[in-house]
Amino acid sequence: MNLKELFYIAILLAVGCKNGTKSEASVRQNNTIAIANQFIDAFYSFNRDSLKGTLSNAEESQPGILYYQKWAECGNYEILKRFNCEEKNDTLVICPIMVKDDLMSALQLDLNVTDTFHITIKNQQIRSVQTSSNDPDLYYEAREWMNKNRPELIEEPCKGMWEGGPTPCECFKAIVQGLMEFKANEKVAKNQ
């Protein structure tokens, strides 16, 4: 081996060692982001079996997330913007998705909501999923109005809501009806 060959080997070893630790972390991050994206793909495919497969190691999250998937399908959720999933720490990935849905239409709001999935991934497996949303205050005000003024509208169809209840589509339809009644009541109150 000549001096030139030794020099190239030394450079390759130095670059390889330096990139080794960096690429290991990058590979782990890329894998967790890929797993999170697979979950998002499965959720918005509106294919229950596909979603359930991604949640095979997140049994406690299954009832609520499977319910939410059907709720979203019945609510005509349409992805407007899929933001990049972001790794928050070694186990948590956050995936915000801006959607158009029938709830905001029922409230007569020209507004799109961002649902955020908080996905816990350990050992390359999804262990839990939670959701949050930036629903406007008016939505919560309307829900409160429904609970007080029209509880019979939502009691039965929304039984077990977010816990795997049996009728997410019926619940969604009842909520939409309640939101429209709330808006109609709001208009009457303004005209008096």
N, C-alpha and C positions, 0 to 999 in steps of 0.2 A: 504494500500500500504506500502510495506516495503522500506527500504533505497535502496536496490539493484534495485528495480523496478523504483524508482524515479531517480536513477542515469542513468539507461538505457533511460528513457524518456527524461531526460535533454540532453543526448548525441544525441539522435535522433532529438530533436528539434534544437540543435545547428548545426548539420550536415545539416538538412533540410533547416534552414534559410540561412546558408552559401551557400549551393548549389542552393537555390531558385533564387538568383539574377544571379548567374553564369549560371544556366541552362536556365533562361529566355533569356539571351543574346545568349547563344549557340543555343537554339531552333530557335530564330529569324535568326541567321546566317545560321543554317542548312536549314531553310525554304527558304531563299533567294538563297542559293547555289542549293537547289533542284529545285527551279523555273528556275534558269539559266540553269541547266542541262536538264530540260524538253524542254526548248527552243532549246538547241543544238541538242537534240534528234530529235525534230520536223524538224529543219532545214535540218539535214543530212538524214532524212527519204525521202526527196525529195517529200513529200506529202504536196501540197499547202494548203489543208484544215486544216491539222494538224498544220502547221506553222501559218496560219492565226488565228486559235483559240488561240494560245499562244500570239498573238499580238492584241487581241481584245481590249485592253485598251491602245494600242500604235498606234493609227490610223495614226499619222504622219510618223511613221517608216514603216508602211506596204508596201507602193509602192516600196521603195528601197530594203527592205529586201526580199520581195517576188520575185522581179526581180533578186536579187542576188542568191536566192535559185535556180531558174531556170537556171541562168547563170552557177552556180556551177555544177548542174546536167548535163548540156550540155557540160561542160568542163571536164567531167569525174573526178571531184574532189573525191579523195580517202583519207580518214583519215589515216594518218600514225601514228600520236600520238595525243591523246587527253589529254592535260595537265589539271590539276585540275583547276576548276573555283576558283577565289579568290575574296573575298569581300574586296573592296578597302575602302569603307566607308559605312555609313548607307544605302545608296541607290544604290551604284554602284558595280556591279560584273563584273570582267574581265575573259573571257574564251578564252584562246589561243588554236588553233587547227592547227597542222602541216598537210598539205595536199600535195598530188601529183596531178598535173593538166597538162592539155594539153598545157598551155601557156609556161611553162618552157621547155617542149619538143620541141615546135615550135622554141624556141630560142636556142635550142641545148645546154641547160644548165643542168648539173647534180646537180640540186638544188631543194629543197623542200621549199615551202613558208609556213609561219605561219600566218594565218588569226586570228585576235583577235576581239572578239565580246565584246562590251562595253554595258552592259545591265543595264538600270536604273530600279530599282524595288522599288515601294512605296506601302505600305499597301498590301503586298503580291501579287502585280500585276505588270507585265511588263509595263512600261510607255514609254520607248523608247529603241531603239537598234541602235548602230552605229558600224561600222567596220573599222578596219585598217589592214594593211598588211605590211610585210617586203619585198615586191617585190624588186628585184634588180634594180639598176640604168639602166641596159641595157633594161629592160622592158619599162621604161619611155622614154628612148632614142628612142626605136623602135616606141613607140606610137607617139612621136613627129615627127618622120620621116614619119609615116603614115599620120598624119594630114597635113603635108606639101606636100608630094609626092603622096599620094593615098587617098585624102579625099573622093572621090566618092565611094571608097570601103566600107567605114564605115558610111557615112552620113545617108543613109536611114535605114539600119538595126539597127544602134545604136541610132536612134532618141529616146529621152527620157531615155537614159541610166541612171540607178540608180534612176530614178524617176518613175518607174513603166512602162517604155516603153513596147510596145507590142511585141517586137521580141528579147528577150534575147538570144535565141539559134542562130538565124541568126546573131546577133551581135557578139556572141562569135566566130562563124565560120569565120566571116569577119576579126575579130581581129587576129585569128590564121593565116589566109591567109596573112594578112599584116605583121605579125611577120616573117613568112617564107620568104616573099619577102624582108623584111629588111635584114635578114640573107644572102640571096642570093646576094643582092646588096652589102653587107659588104664584102663578099668573092670576088666579082668582083673587088671592089675597092682595096682590098689587093693585088690582082694579077696584077694590072696595074703598 
